[in-house]
């Protein structure tokens, strides 16, 4: 794995950990304005996550890197969830 690939994986791993941490926190103390901002940010996360998933699936298929899990290609169930 080259440095760029490591950076991509580190970035996505860090974001995943931060989002996991955010899910353990309550939004009860947020003002209405902060809650709306949080909603906007989570919509952006969703869109960007979907775009990254779609790009990753395309790369997996291009390289034929799919694995079979219980007889089903991983890209099949991933695409059903994100397609």
Secondary structure by P-SEA (a helix, b strand, c coil): ccaaaaaaaaaaaaaaaaaaaaaacccccccaaaaaaaaaaaaaaaaaaaaaaaaaaaaaaaaccccccccccaaaaaaaacc
